[in-house]
C-alpha cells in the first residue's frame, strides 16, 4: 500500500521536481524509495564521450562503479579510478547484445533527429535468460535563447522518453518473440518571465504495451527485433503526444482563457464603477 501510494504521489507531483521528490522519500522512508526504483526512473543526464566528442545519456541503465558506459565506444566515462584493470571488471555486453546496441543506437539517433529535430538518444541492452532487454532513451532540451526574443517571451523545456523493452525468444521450428514495452515520458515547458507572464506545463505519463510476433521457420536475424521494437516505440510516442495535446495542453489553455476572461471582466467592472462615481452629481 505504501509503495502504491508513493507511486501515485510521484505521478501527481511536478515532474521537474522528481529528483527532489525521490530524495524526500529517501529521507522520510528509505524502504519506500527503494521500492520505487523498479517503477520510477530518475531524470536523465548527459555526458560527453571525449573519444568521439559525442554526447550520450547517463542513467541507471549504463551505470557501474560510479561511472557510465558510452554506447558509442563501449568505454566508461569518466574512466574509473584504477585504470584499465578496474574498467575491465565493469559490465560489458555480450557480443550479440553489443551488436544489437550498435544497430539500435544508429537507428534511434536518426529517429531522434527526424522526430525531435535534435536531442540526444542512447540505447543500452543486456541479456535475459530467454532473450534480451534494452532501454531506449531520448532527451531533448529546449534551451532559452535570450538573444532571439524579449525576456517576456523566453521559452525553455525538456522532453525525456524512457522505453524499456523485454524480448522473450522461444525456441523451436516455429519461433515466437514476445515484446513487453514499458514507457515513461516526462515533459516540462516554461514560457514567459515570472511572476507576471510565466506559463508552466509539466506532465509525467507511464504506459505499457505487449506484442507477440511470429518469426516463422526462417530466422531473420536481430533486424526483425529492431523493426518490431521501433514500431512499438513510434506508436507509443505518437499516442502519448496526442494524449498530452488533448489533455494537458488543452486543459492549460482552458484555464488560461478563463483567467484572461476573469481579468477582462474585473477591468470592465472597475471601469464601470469608476464611471458611476465620476458621473454623479
C-alpha positions in Angstrom: 0.0 0.0 0.0 2.8 2.4 0.8 4.5 1.7 -2.5 1.3 2.2 -4.4 0.5 5.4 -2.6 4.0 6.7 -3.1 3.9 5.9 -6.8 0.6 7.7 -7.2 2.0 10.7 -5.3 5.1 10.8 -7.5 2.9 10.8 -10.7 1.0 13.8 -9.4 4.0 15.8 -8.2 5.7 18.2 -10.7 7.9 16.1 -13.0 10.7 18.8 -12.9 10.9 18.2 -9.1 11.2 14.4 -9.4 14.8 14.2 -8.2 13.9 16.3 -5.1 10.8 14.2 -4.5 12.8 10.9 -4.6 15.4 12.4 -2.2 12.5 13.3 0.1 11.3 9.7 0.1 14.8 8.5 0.8 15.0 10.8 3.9 11.5 10.1 5.2 11.0 6.4 4.2 14.1 4.7 2.7 12.3 1.4 2.2 9.7 3.2 0.0 12.3 4.9 -2.0 14.0 1.6 -2.7 10.6 0.0 -3.6 10.0 2.8 -6.2 13.2 2.1 -8.1 11.7 -0.6 -10.5 8.8 1.8 -11.4 10.3 5.3 -11.4 13.4 6.2 -13.4 15.5 9.2 -12.2 15.9 12.2 -14.5 18.2 11.6 -17.4 21.6 13.3 -17.5 24.0 13.9 -20.4 27.7 13.1 -20.6 30.2 13.6 -23.4 32.3 10.8 -24.9 35.7 12.5 -25.4 36.9 9.9 -27.9 34.1 10.9 -30.4 33.2 14.3 -28.9 29.6 13.0 -28.8 27.0 13.2 -26.0 25.2 10.2 -24.6 22.5 9.6 -21.9 23.8 8.7 -18.4 21.3 6.9 -16.2 21.0 3.7 -14.1 20.9 1.5 -17.2 24.6 2.2 -18.1 26.0 2.9 -14.7 28.5 0.7 -13.0 31.1 1.5 -10.4 30.0 5.2 -10.2 30.7 5.8 -13.9 28.7 5.5 -17.1 29.3 3.4 -20.2 29.2 5.2 -23.6 27.1 3.4 -26.2 29.3 4.8 -28.9 32.7 3.5 -27.8 31.7 1.0 -25.1 34.1 2.8 -22.8 33.3 4.2 -19.3 33.3 7.9 -18.8 34.9 9.2 -16.7 37.4 6.4 -16.5 37.2 4.6 -13.2 39.9 5.0 -10.6 42.4 2.2 -11.0 42.6 2.5 -14.8 42.1 -0.3 -17.4 42.2 -3.1 -14.8 39.2 -1.8 -12.9 37.3 -0.9 -16.1 37.7 -4.5 -17.4 35.8 -5.7 -14.4 32.8 -3.4 -15.1 29.7 -4.6 -17.0 30.3 -5.4 -20.7 27.5 -6.6 -23.1 28.0 -9.9 -24.7 29.0 -9.9 -28.4 25.4 -10.4 -29.7 23.9 -7.8 -27.3 26.7 -5.4 -28.2 25.8 -5.7 -31.9 22.2 -5.1 -31.1 23.3 -2.0 -29.2 25.3 -0.6 -32.1 22.4 -1.3 -34.6 19.8 0.3 -32.3 21.9 3.3 -31.5 22.5 4.1 -35.2 18.7 3.9 -36.0 17.5 5.7 -32.9 19.9 8.6 -33.5 18.3 9.1 -36.9 14.8 8.7 -35.3 15.6 11.4 -32.7 17.0 13.8 -35.4 13.9 13.2 -37.5 11.2 13.5 -34.8 12.8 15.8 -32.4 14.9 18.0 -34.6 17.9 17.2 -32.5 18.4 15.9 -29.0 20.4 13.0 -27.6 19.5 9.3 -27.8 21.1 6.2 -26.3 20.3 2.5 -26.3 21.6 0.1 -23.7 21.0 -3.7 -23.9 21.6 -6.6 -21.6 20.9 -10.4 -21.7 17.9 -12.2 -20.2 17.5 -15.9 -19.6 15.3 -16.3 -22.7 16.3 -13.3 -24.8 17.4 -9.7 -24.0 16.2 -6.4 -22.8 17.1 -2.8 -23.8 16.5 0.7 -22.7 15.9 3.3 -25.4 16.4 6.8 -24.1 15.8 10.2 -25.6 16.4 13.6 -24.1 15.6 16.8 -25.9 16.2 20.1 -24.2 14.8 23.5 -25.5 17.3 25.9 -24.1 16.2 29.6 -23.6 17.6 32.0 -26.2 17.9 35.5 -24.7 19.1 37.0 -28.0 16.2 35.6 -30.1 13.3 37.0 -28.2 12.5 39.6 -25.5 12.7 38.3 -21.9 8.9 38.1 -21.5 8.7 35.6 -24.4 11.6 33.3 -23.4 10.9 29.6 -23.7 12.6 26.5 -22.2 11.6 22.9 -21.8 12.7 19.3 -21.5 11.3 16.1 -23.0 12.5 12.7 -21.7 11.4 9.4 -23.2 12.4 6.2 -21.3 11.4 3.0 -23.2 12.4 -0.3 -21.5 11.7 -3.4 -23.7 11.9 -7.1 -22.7 12.2 -9.5 -25.6 11.5 -13.2 -24.9 12.5 -15.5 -27.6 11.0 -19.0 -27.9 12.9 -21.9 -29.4 11.6 -24.3 -32.0 10.8 -24.7 -35.6 8.0 -22.0 -35.4 9.5 -19.5 -33.1 7.8 -16.5 -31.5 9.1 -13.4 -29.9 7.2 -11.7 -27.1 7.8 -8.0 -26.6 6.9 -6.0 -23.5 7.3 -2.3 -23.6 7.2 0.0 -20.5 7.4 3.7 -21.4 7.7 6.8 -19.2 7.6 10.3 -20.7 8.4 13.4 -18.7 7.9 16.8 -20.2 8.4 20.3 -18.7 7.7 23.5 -20.6 8.1 27.1 -19.4 7.4 30.3 -21.2 7.4 33.9 -20.3 9.0 35.6 -17.3 8.0 35.0 -13.7 5.8 36.0 -12.0 3.6 38.1 -14.3 3.8 36.3 -17.7 5.1 32.9 -16.7 3.3 29.8 -18.0 4.5 26.4 -16.9 3.4 22.9 -18.0 4.6 19.6 -16.5 3.5 16.1 -17.1 4.7 12.5 -16.5 3.0 9.7 -18.4 3.6 6.0 -17.9 2.2 3.3 -20.2 2.8 -0.3 -21.2 2.2 -2.4 -24.4 2.8 -6.0 -25.3 3.1 -7.8 -28.6 3.8 -11.2 -30.0 5.5 -11.7 -33.3 5.7 -15.0 -35.2 9.1 -15.2 -36.8 8.4 -18.4 -38.8 10.9 -21.0 -39.8 13.4 -18.7 -41.3 15.5 -16.7 -38.9 15.6 -13.1 -39.9 18.4 -12.0 -37.5 18.2 -9.3 -34.9 17.0 -6.7 -37.5 13.5 -8.1 -37.0 13.6 -7.1 -33.4 14.6 -3.6 -34.4 11.6 -3.3 -36.7 9.2 -4.6 -34.1 10.6 -2.5 -31.2 10.9 0.6 -33.4 7.2 0.3 -34.5 6.1 -0.2 -30.9 8.0 2.8 -29.6 6.9 5.1 -32.5 3.2 4.2 -31.9 3.6 4.7 -28.2 5.2 8.1 -28.5 2.6 9.2 -31.0 -0.2 8.1 -28.7 1.4 9.9 -25.7 2.0 13.1 -27.7 -1.7 13.1 -28.8 -2.8 12.5 -25.2 -0.6 15.4 -23.9 -2.0 17.7 -26.5 -5.6 16.7 -25.9 -5.5 16.5 -22.1 -2.7 18.6 -20.6 -2.2 21.3 -23.2 -5.9 21.7 -23.8 -6.6 21.9 -20.1 -3.9 24.5 -19.6 -5.2 26.6 -22.5 -8.7 26.4 -21.0 -7.5 27.6 -17.6 -5.6 30.4 -19.1 -8.6 31.5 -21.1 -10.8 31.5 -18.0 -8.2 33.6 -16.2 -7.9 36.1 -19.1 -11.7 36.4 -19.2 -11.9 36.9 -15.5 -9.2 39.7 -15.7 -11.2 41.3 -18.5 -14.4 41.2 -16.5 -12.6 42.8 -13.5 -11.3 45.6 -15.7 -14.7 46.3 -17.2 -16.4 46.2 -13.8 -13.7 48.5 -12.4 -14.2 50.9 -15.3 -18.0 50.9 -14.8 -17.6 51.6 -11.1 -15.3 54.4 -11.9 -17.7 55.9 -14.4 -20.5 55.8 -11.9 -18.5 57.8 -9.4 -17.3 60.4 -11.8 -20.7 60.8 -13.4 -22.5 61.5 -10.1 -23.9 64.9 -9.2 
